[in-house]
Amino acid sequence: MPHLVRLTLVLALSLAVAAPAAAEESGGLLRGTLGKLLGDRPLAEAQEDAPAAAQVVPESREQVQLSFAPIVRKVAKSVVNVYAARNVVERSPFAGDPFFERFFGPEGFGLPRQRRQQSLGSGVIVSAEGVIVTNNHVIENMDEIKVALTDGREFECEVVLRDAKSDLAVLKVSADVRLEPIEIGDSDQVEVGDLVLAIGNPFGVGQTVTSGIVSAVSRSLRGVNDYGYFIQTDAAINRGNSGGALVDMNGRLIGINTAIFSPSGGSVGLGYAIPANMTKVILRSARTGDAVVRPWLGADFQTVNAEIAESIGLERPIGAIVTSVVDKGPAAAAGLAAGDVVVEVNGQSVDSADMLGYRLDTAGLDTRAELTVISRGERRTIEVKLEPAPETVPREEIELPAQSPLGGLRVANLSPAVAVELGLPGDKTGVAALSVARNSPADAGRMRPGDIIRQVNGVDITSTRDLERILSRRLRTWQFVVEREGRFLIIERDGPLIRQFLR
């Protein structure tokens, strides 16, 4: 493309991001400039006659001064710095171990020491009453949380809701103040190439604005939250930006900046934001103060890859294939069967199992979703009711005592509701680990949330009461059979010695 036309496109792009108040003036300026550049002739003629080395400079002060400043002025007051802290007790890793205490005594490891652990991040004001959204990992396990506004004011906050699955948290300013909220946009309308701004507190230096484009949508990034579904941007995001705002050219929130992909720890142009529509789901739950309850289909899914697509006769890999269906669940009632491929939810495309989970969650509870399904090569539409997962058996949630070989482990009886919380297949039964206390015997035994305890010393475990009963025995040697991600692990404990291997 000749240089003249390339410059014309750049100028058009710059004018398109001008302040809304100056849109009409910018439009006239654009038409006038294009008329001068093209000599009031059709674009095709100008392309043919334009000299290869033609250069054009800005012809007015207005052209030179086009910037993102109007958008920043509109939204900057809605982005806050988040400071969280807690006291951490540090003790020797050998303290409490019977083997070492036998030689050194209980006092041989010195007194526990306390230190102050701090976390820095960002947040977004979404309500004039002081409701703020940030990332869960910014405030997780913290006992003191403060936010700082752009005008220098600081307020203590309380946690209204935490949701580890989405890595989002909702805070409420303790003081009775009126703040300036941001407008939340529709993240499903975001397209690759859209201009965006990222606003946050990188490295704790203070509020910082960076610009870029949306470089990908529906990007999968595992290990950050349970969805793996993000908006990708090349706007610079660094440590401390977590919880900050990703905004469009109308000043609307389209994402919560959450993570970066970087081999060095600094920004390399791969930043990830949780879509704003997921923020709306969390805020709906925060209004009632309850935990986030998500729709349950009663089916498990897997992303269709090239091999699966070829085996079932699809032209290309797309959608989420059903791997199992729970009896009497919503999916079974709607006629969904193993081998069916879901490619759309309410007319919106589904490229992966992660995207399917996102589409269902943002659709909301107590509604009916329309699924477009490819079944045995035929495309059909079914309607499924979106309802909470049931607790078919009592949870009987307990925390095992500290003197137990699995002390510090919180467990519950598995039901579809508990399975959804832990991200497990809906047809699993037994006793599952909900959480593991740090520096506990269960932590030393390398137990993880989501582990299903199948056997203890050869005895099958079917309920939390079974587990509690057998662990009340005073034994030196223990053997645990644990199901983790479809595999079986054997954990053996002989006093302080622990071994773990696959069966």
N, C-alpha and C positions, 0 to 999 in steps of 0.2 A: 504494500500500500504506500503511495507517495507520502512524503513527510507532511505535506499540507493537510491531507485528510487525517493523518494520525494525530496531528495537533488539534484539529477540529474536534475529534472524539474526546481527547483529553479535556479540552475546554468545556465540552458539553457535560462531561462527567463532573467536573468541578462545579459548574453552575447548578447541577442537579442537587447538590448537597447544601446549597445556601439555606439561610434561615427561612422558615415558612413565611414570616412577615414580609420578606423581600422577594417572594416567589414571582409575583407579577413583574416586578422591575427586572429580576434576573432573566425572566422569559423574554422580555423585550430586548434586553442587552444581548442575549444569545441570538435572537433573530437578526438583530442589527449586525452583530459581529459576523455571523454566517453569511449575511448578505454582502458585507465588504470582502470577506475572504473568497467567496464564490463569484463575486461580480454580478449578483442577481441573475445567475444562470443556473440551469439544472446541475445537480451534483455530478452526474455522469460526465457532462462537458468539462466541468472544472477539473475532474480527475484526469482527463485526457490531456488538458493544456497546462496543468500545474508544473512549474519547474521542479526537478528532482531535489534541488538544494534549497528550496524556498524556506525561509524562516520568518516567523511572526512573533512579535513581542506583545505583552499586554498593552492595551491602548488607553486604559483608564485606571485610576486609583482603585475603583471598585473591583476590577478584575484582579488586581494584585492582592487585595485584602480578603478574598473569599476564604473562609475557614470554618472549622467545626465549633468555633467559640459559642454561637447561639445555642447549640445542642448541649454543650458542656454547662453553660449557665443554667439551662433548664433542669438538668438532672444531677448536677454535682452535689447539691444539698441533700439529695436522697441517698447518697452513699456514705457510709460511716466506717470508721476504723473500729475493729473489735479487739479488745485485750482481755485475755482469760488467764487465770492462774490457779494453782493449787499447791498445797504442801505435800511433799513426797517423803516418806520415811525410807531411808536406805539402811540396809543391814547386810552383814556378811552373807554370801550365798551358802556358807557352811553352818550358819546359826540354825539350831533346831535339828540338825542331822545327828541321830544317835551315835553314829560311828565317830564323828569328830568330837562331839561333846564328851564322849567317854575318855578322851585323852586330854582335852583342853578345858573341860568344864563348861557350864552354861555361860559363864562370864568371860570366857577366853577369847571372845570375838569382839569385845568392846561394846559400847552402848550404841543403839541405833542413832543415826544422824538424820536431821531434817534439812531439806533444801526446797527452794521455791521454784516450781516448774511453770514456765510461761508459754503462752501461745499467742501469736499475732495473726490477724486476718482482717477480713472486710465483711460488710453487711449491707443490706439494702432496705430502706424504709418503705414499707408497703401500705402503711395506714397512718393517718394523721394522729391517731391515738398512741403512736409509738411502737407499733408492731414491726419487727425487723426479721428478715430472712437471711440466714448465713449457712455455711456448711456445717454439718454435724461434726466433722473431724476437727474443726476449729475450736469447738467448745466441749468436746467429749471428755468426760471425767473431770472437768474443771469445776471448782466450787466458788469462784469469784469471776464475774463477767462484767466488763465495762465497755461502753461505746463512746467514741469521740466524734463529734460533729465537725463539719468544715469551719464553723464559726468559733471553735475552741471549746464549746461546752462539752462536759462529760457527764454520763449518767450510768448508774448501776442498772443491770438488767436481770430479769429472772427468765428461766427457761420455761416456755409454754409447751413446747413439743419437740421431741427429738425423733428422727426417723433414720436409722442406720441404713435401711435398704436403699433409700434414695440419696443418702448423705446430705440431707437437708435438716435444718433446725429452725424453730421459730422462737424469737426472743420478744420480751415486752419490757419497755423502759419503765422503771419503778416510779419515776417522778410523774406528776400530773402536768404534761406539756403537750403542745400541739406542734407536730413536725410536718415536714413537706414530703409526702409520699411520691413514689414514681408510678407512672402508668404501666400496667402489665400488658404486654402485647400478646399476639397469637403466634407462638413459636412454630406452629405447623405451616405458617405462610413464609417462613424464612427460606431463601434459596441460595444456592452456591453462587458466590460473586457479589452478594449484598454487602454494602459498606457497613461497618460496625465500629463502635468504640468500647474499649474495656476500661473500667474505672475501678480502682482499688488502692490498697496500701502495700505495695511491694516492698519487702525487706524492712517494713516499719519506717520508711523514710517519709511517709505522709501521702495524702491523696495524689494519685498519678493517673493521667489519661493517656492511653495509647490507641492507635487506629489501625485498621486492617480490613480484611474482607472475611466473609464466611467461606472457608476453604473446603468444607464438607459438611453434610448433614447426616443424621442417623449413623454416626460413626461409633463403632464398637470399641470400648476400652475397658477391659476387665481389670478387676482389682481395686477400682475406685468406688463403685457402688454395685448393687446387685443387678442393675439394668444393663450396664455397658452401652448406654444409648446417649450420645452427646452431639452438641453442635461444635464443630471444629473451626478454629479461627487462627489467622496468622497475626492478629493483634498481640503485641508482647504481653505475656502473662508470666509472672514470677512468683516466688514464695511470698506469701502475704496477700496476694490477690484473691486467694480462696474466699468465697462468699461474696465477692464483689459483683458489679453489674456488667453485663454485656448488653449494649443498647443499640437500637437501630437509628436510622436517620430522622425518625420522628420523635426521638427521645423516649421510646418505649422499651421496657425491659423485655428482652427476648431470651435471656439465659443468666444463670448464676455461675460465674467462673469458678472452676473446681480443681483442675489438674493441668499439668503440662507433661509432654513427652520429651525427655531430655537426657542425653547421656552424661551431661556435665552438671545438671542441676539448675542451669540458667535457661532462659527462653531461646528456643531455636525455631520459633514460628509454628509450633504445634501446641495450641492451647485448646482446652476442652471446657465446655459450659453445659450445665444441666438445663434442658429446655424449660422455658418459663411456664409452659402448660403443666409440667410436673409440680412447679411451685404452687399453682392454683389448687392442685389436689391436696397438698400438705396444708395449705391455708384453710381449706374447707374443714379438715379434721381439727385444726387448731381452734376453730371457733367454738367447738364443743369441749376441747381439752382432752379428747380421747386419743388413743393411739390410732395410727393410720390403718384403716381396714380396707383391704383391696378385694377386687372381684376375684372369684374362683370359678374356673370352668370345670374342674374335675378331670383334667387331662394334662398330659405332659407332652412337651414339644422339643424338637431339635431343628436347628437351622439346616435348610436344604443346601448341600454343597454339590460340587460338580458330579461326584460319584453317585450320590443319591438321585440327582436329577436324571442322570443317564439310566439308572436302574428302573425308574418308574415312568420313563418316557417323556420327561419334560424337556422342552427345547433349551432352556437355560436354568441355572440354579436360582430359585426365587422362593420366598415364603418360609413357613414353619411347618414341618411335617409332624403329625400326631404319632407319638410312640406308644402311648398307653392311655386308656380311658377308665376312669373310676366308675364302678357300677352305681347307678341311681344319681349320678351327678348331673349338672346342667348340660355338659357336653353330650353325655349319653342320651339325655332326654331330647336334645336337639337333633340327634342322628349322626353326630360326629363319630368317626371310627378310626382305629389305628390305620395309618397309611394315607389318610386324607391330608392335603396340603392347604393351609390357610394362606391366602395371598392378599386379602383385603379385610379391613375392619371398618364398617360404616363408610365405605367408598375410598378409604385411605390405604395406600399400599403398605404391604408387610414384606420386608426383605429378609427378615431373620426372626429367630425366636425372641431375641431381646426386643426388637421393635414390636412384636406381638404383645409382649408384656406391657410395654409402654402404652400402646394403643388402648388396651383394655383398661389399664389403670386410669388413664386420662378420660376415658368414656364415663367412668363413675359407677357407683353402686346403684342397685335397684332400678336399673334401666335394661333395655333389651338392645343387644348389639347385632348388627347384620354382618355375618361372616361370608366372604366369598371363598369358596372351597373348590379345589380340583380333586375329584374323586374318581379313580379309575379312568383318567383321561378326560372326564367330562367336568365342565365348569357349572357349579350350582351355587345357590345362595341359601343359607340357613339362618334362622334367628335363634339367639341363645340369650337366656336370662343371666344378667350379671348380679350375683348375690355373694354375700360373705361365705367363707369356708366354714363348715359346721364343726363343732366339737362333738364328735361322735362318742368319745369316751371322756370321762373327767380328766382334767390336766393333772391333778394331784401334784402340783409343783412343790419341790422341796430343795433345800440347799444342804448338801452333805457336810457333817461337822468336820472341824479342822483336824481332829485326831484320826479321821478315816483315811484309808489309802487314796481315796478320791476326794479328800477334803477341799472345799472351795468350789466344787462343781454344783451348779444348779441344773436340775433335770426336771422333765415333765413327761407324762404319757403322750405318745404321738397320736394325733388326730389330723384330719385335713387342715384345721385351723393352725395347729402348731407347725405342721409341715410347711404351710405358706410362710409363716414367720421366719422359718429357718432356711427357706429355699430348697426344701427337699421334695422328692416326688410325692404326689398326693396319696399313693397307695401304701406308703410305709406305715408299719406298726411297731410298737415296742416302746423303749425309753430313750429319749434323745437329750443331749446336752444343750442347755440354753445359753449358758455363760460359764466362763472359767475365771476365777479370781487370780490376780497376778501373785506370783511367788507362793502359790498354794501347792499342796501335794498333787492335785490334779494338773496344775500347770507344769510341775516338774515331770509328771508322767506324760506330758505332751498331748493332753486332751484338747479338743477344739469344739467350739459351738457347732452343732449339726452332727456330731458323732452319735451314732446309735449303739448303745451298749447291748450286745447280744448275749454274752455269757460272762459269768464270774466264777472262776475255779470249776468250770465244767457245768455249772448250773445255768439253765436258760432264764433270762430276765424278761418278764412280760409286763411288769408294772414298776412304778417307783417304790412301792412298798416292798416288792421282792428285792430290789436293789438295796434299800435301806436295811432290810433284815439281814441279808448276807454280809453286808459291810460292817455290821455291828460286832462281828466276831473279831477276836484278837489273834491274828495270825501274822506270821513273818513273811510268808510267801503268798503272792497273789498272781493270778493270770486273768487278764481281761481280753475278751474278743469284741472288737469294735468294728462296726461297718462305717466306712468313710468314703464318700463319692463312689459308691458301687463296689469298693474293694474291702476285704477283711484284713484288719490288722490285729496282731497279737501283742499285747503289752504285758511283760512279765516284770514283777517287782519282788526283789529279795532284799528286804531291809532297805538300805539306801541305794542299792544297785537297781537300775532300770534298763530293760532291753525292749526293743520294738522291732518287729519284722512282719512282712506280709505272709499271709497263709495262702 
